[in-house]
Amino acid sequence: MSYFSGLISTVFERRYRKARSSEVDGRTTTELCAALLGSHGEISGVALARNILDRYAGMNLEEKAAFFDFMIHEMEIVPEDVTAALHAYQEAPSKKTYLAFADACEPRRQELARRLNQVPGATGQLVSMRMDLLGLMKEHPHLGPLDVDFKHLFSSWFNRGFLVLRPINWDSPANILEKIIAYEAVHSIDSWDDLRLRLKPSDRRCFGFFHPAMGDEPLIFVEVALTKGIPNSVQGLLAEDRSAIDAEEANTAVFYSISNCQSGLAGISFGNSLIKQVVADLSKELPSLTTFVTLSPIPSLNRWIAQAGHGAPKTEDDAALAAYYLTQAKRADGMPYDPVARFHLGNGAMVHAVHAEADTSDNGRAQSNGTMVNYLYDLNQISQNHEQFVGEKTVVASEGVRTLSASVAPQSQGV
């Protein structure tokens, strides 16, 4: 947060505390929500919002479920009003009738969330609130419409235009470095020494997206290795005894770990923008870089094999099996079975190469028998690849991957 932003937040918070200290509110949480929606004053609105958020923070899981029930049932749209407003707009289209229709279509809980967001720090609290909601929806699916509202709001609040790309290095504040250790989701960071090996050498980079309203909380970050050539093993990439190279000597940037940090922002896509921005920044910093690839896990390979049972393809070549899986295994909707493949192919990458024994960690063995994949981001082909994948569900792959895939004899096509 900049000095100016911090100063404004401090003044704002002081104004809020002054208003809050003069009153102890005995109303119920639902009464406070109604009052907040009817509030017109800035100070009183902030005090009410903070009171509601404080109360929510102190709720147990059952009380949170009841609060969400209140938002679902008491702050829902009124179908009859929507129908009447639509009819009025159809009969006499105008700014006034359109506005009335738009207002009727929006549940009051969306406006409640906006008003709660007046409080400094509330954005992060609302993200945590959605994380609670997502957990409760497993047993309370009727809360689904509330999640639609949260996702609708967050898609606007966390639009790319509001995100700030920040480099993260060994000199970054300790609280950010601690979060990198905690949020790493692909290749665990076991110690501060482990983190130092990923951030301090001249041939290592890390970038994260941050939101001004969430301070030093990263939304997503990517770890990058600068190499000569395309690597075929994460163990080699992260080896403690490896020899670092000067960044200017590298011709390849390897995205070897991308971690989403906020469970409450599930379904809000940042990865596409992150990779494109990092590619642009690295290309500007290091003109010698000509190749941009990932070294990615194949997290659902073994699960797919288990589900296929005796119908799974048979081969003693792990790389060939992975090639077949990545190019041929599809969901019912025709999209690739593997979630990481869907992400990178949707961004315009292609399946470039597969490598057996590339991740020999326990997690790598459990996911894919240790096999990993390079997705290549060819800057001249990204748009075309994206269009083919989105429009025709075509998995773009190198000739080598296609050849490996064709060498596997499937036992069944019903996988």
N, C-alpha and C positions, 0 to 999 in steps of 0.2 A: 504494500500500500504506500502511495506517495506521501510526502510530508503534508501537502495540502489536504489530501483526502483524509489523512489521519486527524488533522486539526479539525476539519468539519465534523467528522464522526464524534470526536471528543466533545465539541460544543453541543452537538445534537444530543448526545447521551446525557450531558449535564442538565440540559433543559428537561429531558425526560425524567431524570431522577428527582428534580425539584417538583415536578407535577405529581409524581408517584408518592413521594414521601408524605404529602399532605393528606392522603386518603387511604384507608384500608377498606377495600371493596368486599362486601359480604354477599354479593350476588353469585349465583351459580355460574359455572363456565358457559352453559348454553345461554344464560341471560347476558353474560358479557359479550358473547358473539353477536347477539341481536343488537346490543348497544353499540358495538363497533360498527356494524353495518349501517346504523342510523346516525353515526357520529359525523359531524362536519368540521370540528376543530382539530388542528394538527396535534396540539399537545395532548388533548384528551384522547384522541385516536391512538397515539403512540403508547400512552399509559395503558389503555385497554388492551392493545395488542400484546404488550409485554406481559401483562397480567395473565392473559390467556396462554401465551407460550410458556410462562413459568409454571402454570398449573399443569399444562400438558407434560412438561419435563418431569413432573413429580408423579405422574400416573403410572400404575402398573399395567400389564398387558391387557387385562380385562377391562380396565377403565379406558384405555386407548381404543379398544374395540367398540365400547359404548359411545365414545366421542365420534368415531368414524360412522357409526350407525346414525347418530344425530345428523351428521353432515349429509349422509345419503338420503334419509327420510324427510328431514325438516328443511333442507335447502336444495331440493330437487326442482327441476323445471315443472311447470304445470302444462300438461299436454294440450288441454283445452285452450289455454292462452296462446300457445304456439300455433295451433290450428287457426284460431281467430286472427292472429297477427299476420300469418301467411296469407289468409284470404283477403285481408285488408290491403296487403301489399300487391297481391295479384290484381285486385280491383282498381287500385290507384297507386301505381308505383311512384314513390317520391322518397326524398331523404327522410322525411318524418315517418312514413310507414315502414321503410326499410330498417330504420333505427329501432322502431318498436318491435319488429320481428326479431332483430338481432338480440335485443334485450330479453325477449321472451325465451329465446333458445339457450341463453346462458344461465346455468344454475347459479344460485346465490353463493354457493360454496366457492366458486372461482373468485368472486369479489372478496369474499372473506379471506382467502389466501393472499390476495393482493394487499389487503389492508394489514394483515399480519406482517407482511413483508416490509412495512414501514420502519420497523425497529432495526437498528444496527445489529448485524449478526443474524437476523431472522432468516436470511436465505439458506444458510447452512442448517438451521434448525428445521426448516420446511423440507429440505432434502432428507434429513434424518427422519422426519415424520413420514415421508413416502417410503423410506426403508422399512419402517414399522408396518406400514400398510401392506407392502408387498409380502412381508412375512405372514401377516394375518389373513391375506387373501387365499392362502392354501386351504384354510378351514372355513373361510367366510367369503366364498366367491361372489356373493351379492355386492361386495364392496368394489367390484370391478369398475363401475362407472366413475367412482371417486378417483381411481387411478388414471382413468382417461383424462380427467380434469387436471390432475397434477402434471401429467405428461404434456398436455397441451400448454400449460403455463411454462413449464421448464423448457420446452422447445423454443419459446420466445426469450425467456430470461437468459438461457445459455446459448443463444445464437452465436455463431462464429464471430460476429462483429464485436461482441462483448468480451471475448476470450483474449488473454494475453499469453503469448509464448515466451517462456523464460528458460534460459539455459540453467542447468543445475550442475554444479561442479563441487570439487572437494572444499572450496572456499565458501560455499553457500551456507546460510544460517543453519545451526545444528537442528533446529526444530523441523526444517524442511528435510534435512538428511535423515532424520529419524522416521519421517513419513515415507520416504523412499524405501527404507528397510522394511517398514510395516506393510506397505501396499504392494511390494513386488509380488507378482502373481504367477510368473512363468518360471524363473530360476531363482530360488530363494537366496536371500543375502543373509549369511550366517553370522557375520560379525562386522565391526567397523573396519577391520583390515580388508575384509571381502569387499565392502563398499568402496574403500579407497582404491582398490585395484580396478574398479569399474569406472571411477570418476576422475582420478588424478592423472593417469598417464596421458601423454600428448595425443595418443591415437584412440582416445575414448571420449565420447560425448553423451550427454543426457539432456533431454528437453521435456518440459512439461507445460500443459495448458493450465492457467489459473484464471479465476474469475474475480474481479475487483471486490465483489460483495462477500467473498469467502476468504479473503486474506491470503495466508500462506498454505491453504489447503489445496493440494494439486487435484485436478479432475482426472487427468490421465498423463502418463509420461512414457517416453520411449528411450531405451538405451541403445546406443549406436557404437559399433566398433569400426574403426577405419583400418582397412587391410589392403594387402597386395593380393588381388585375386579373391575368388569367392570361397569362403570356408565351408568345410563339410563336417565339422564337429564343434559342438558348443563347449565340450571339455577343453579342446585346444584353444578356443577363443577366450576362455576364462581361466586358463591355466596360470597358477601363481608364478611359475618359473618362465613364463613366456618373455620374449624380448620385445619391448615396445618399439615402434617405428615413429619417425617424425611424421606429423600429420600431412606435410607436403609431399611425402613419398607415397601416400596411399592413392589407389585408383578406384577403390570400392568402399562404399558405405553400407554397413550391414546392420539392419534393424533386428536385433536379436531378442528383444523383450519389449512388449507393449502391455502396460498394466492400467486398467481402469481402477480408479481409487474410491469412487463414491457409489455404494450400492443403491442409494436413493436416486441415482441418475441412470439406472438401467434403462436401456432403450433409447437414450439420448446419445446420438452418435457424434463422437469427437475424433475418432481415429483417422478417418479419411482426411479431414482438414489438417490434423497434426502431421501426418506423413508428408502431405504436399508442402506444408510450410517448412518442415525440417529439410526436405529435399531442396527447396528454393534457397534456404539460408546456407546450407552446406555448399551448394553449388557456387554461391557467391563468395563464401569464405575460402573454399578450396577448389579452384578451377580444374585441378588435376583429377577430381572425382568424375568418373565416366560411367560407373555402374552402381545401381542402387538396388539392393536385394534384402530379403529377410533371411533369417535362419529360424524357421518356425516349428513349433511342435505340431503333432498331428493328434490332438487330444481325444478324438472319438474313434480312432482306428480299431483298437481292441474291443471296444463296446460294440462296434458294427460287426466284427467277426463273431462275437459271442451271440449277438442277435440272429445272425445268419445261420448259426449252427452248422449242420452238415452241408448247407448250401453255399458256404463260403468258398471262394476260390482257393485252389491248392497250389502252393509253390514253396520252395525252400529259400527263395530269394526275397528277403524282407523288403528290399527297395522296389522290386517288381510288384509285390503285393500292394505297397503304398501307392505306387503310380496308378495301379488299377483302381484302388479305392478313391484317390483324389479326382480321377477323370471320369469314373463310371458310377460310383455309389451315389445315388440320388434319393432325396426324400419324395414323398408322394406328390409334392408340388413341382417336382422337376429340378429343384435346387440341390446343390451338393450337400451331402450328409454332414460333412465336416464344418463346424462353425468358423474355424479360422480360415478355411478355404473360402467360405462365403464372404467373409470380411475382405480379404485381400483381392479376390477376383472381382468383387463388387467395386473395389477402388480402382480397378483397371490393371491390376498386376496379372502375370501369367505364371503357371506352374513351371518352374525352370529346371529343377533337379531334385532328386530324392537321394537320401544318404542313410544307409544302414549304420548302426552303431554310432550314431551321431550324438545321442544323449543317453549315457549309460547310468544316469542317476536312477534311484528307485522310482521316481515319478515318471521319468522318461520310459522306463521299462513297462510300467503299469499302463501307460497311455498307448504306446505304439511299438513296443518291443525295442525301443531306443531309436527308431527311425525318425528323421526330421526332413524338412523340405525347404528349398529356396523358392520364394516368390520373387520374380523379377519385375521391377518398376522401370520399364523402358519408356522414357519421357516422350518418345515419338509415337508410342503405341497405346498409351494409357487411355485416351479418349475412345479409340476404336475398340479396345478390349472391353472397356466398361459398357459400351453400347451393345456389343455382342452378348455379353453376359446378362445384362439387364433385359434386353429385348428378346434374345433367343435362347437364353440360359446355356450358352456355349461356354465350356471350360477351355480357355486358351492355354495350351501347354506346348512346351518345346518338343522338337522331334525326338529327342532322347527319351523324354518321359512317355511320349506316345508309343515308342518302340517297346519300352519296358511293360507298359500296360497291355499291349497286344500280345506279349509273350505269356500272359497268364490265362489259363483255361478256366473260365468260370464254371462252377458246378450248377449254378442256378441263376436265372435272371430276376428272380423275385426278391432280391435283397434291397 
